[in-house]
Each structure stands twice: as structure tokens, then as C-alpha cells.
């Protein structure tokens, strides 16, 4: 005979009576039977009906998600109350870090630098780089962006040191011409050359 046939009405203790643990339906019924007790405990912590309901809901979601971690033969009530309590205190710590700003004064002081100009400049730079010959783009990225020495770049590309220096110089000159043709004169392009 199954456990559900032995017990007329599921109770939180039903899973512990046989020593084998409840099946999914019995476990679910045991949890549902504890909801009023969970709500009372949640209200005692939060002192607010809607917050207590939210806390119970979060607890039930966590319990259901992690039901495989519930050890059969242990106290389901204690397990659920522990989840509820930990959820409450985790949220309380998180709330302490938040800044109360009901009138929006704090939010009004927050600013962020506009990124549109840099985004446009970056897109222009990417487009200009794509117009360079492959060997020039590769040399410029290795030396200019990756910060490699000319010697390291020459070794990676399998060419002479003078060839890399020439490619980087030509790439910079061509990139400046492309950028000048693409952008208004106020676009920032570095013309610094390595020593």
C-alpha cells in the first residue's frame, strides 16, 4: 500500500512516518499544509501583510526549486522556516544598502557622461580600420592596440623589423586620411607615433 493510501489527510509529518520519504504529491501537500504557519512567521518578521505574502512566495519558490536538497527524514517545517528566515535577512541586508530616495533628490544628482560621441568615433574607427590592407591593419593593431614592440610584431608576422615599421607608418597615415574624409574635423584621432 502506498503512503498516500495510508494517510487520509497529508500532514507535514507524513514523509517521516514511513522512513522512505514522500513522493512528489505528498511532499507538495505537506508544503501546502505549512503555508499558514509560514505566513504567520513571515508576518512576525516583516510586520506587513503584503511583504509577508511576498516572503512566503519567495520561500515556496526556493523550496520547490531546491526540493531535491531536502533530506528525507528531516523536519520539513524547520527546513521551510530556515529558507524563509534566510530569505528575509538577505533581503534586509540588501535593503540597508539601498538609498531611500522617495522624492528623487538623490537620483537628480546622478550623472553619466554621454557616450554617443565615443560610440560614433569607435564605429568610424572600426570602419576605417576595415578599409586598410590586411597586413597594414594587422601591424597597426599589434603595435598600436596590443602594445607589442616592433620586434615582437615582426616575429608574429614573420617579416623583417623594417617591414613592420613601414607597415605601421603607412597604416597610421592611411587611417588618418580615411578618418579625415569620414568625420568632421572635431573627431579625436591620435597622431602620436612610437619612439
KAMO-V724322 format. One record per helix or strand. SS is the DSSP state (A for helix, B for strand). FROM is the first residue (numbers start at 1). LEN is the number of residues. If there is no record, write none. Layout:
ss:SS from:FROM len:LEN
ss:SS from:FROM len:LEN
This chain:
ss:A from:3 len:4
ss:A from:14 len:5
ss:A from:24 len:10
ss:A from:35 len:12
ss:A from:49 len:17
ss:A from:67 len:3
ss:A from:76 len:22
ss:A from:105 len:5
ss:A from:116 len:15
ss:A from:134 len:12
ss:A from:150 len:8
ss:A from:161 len:22
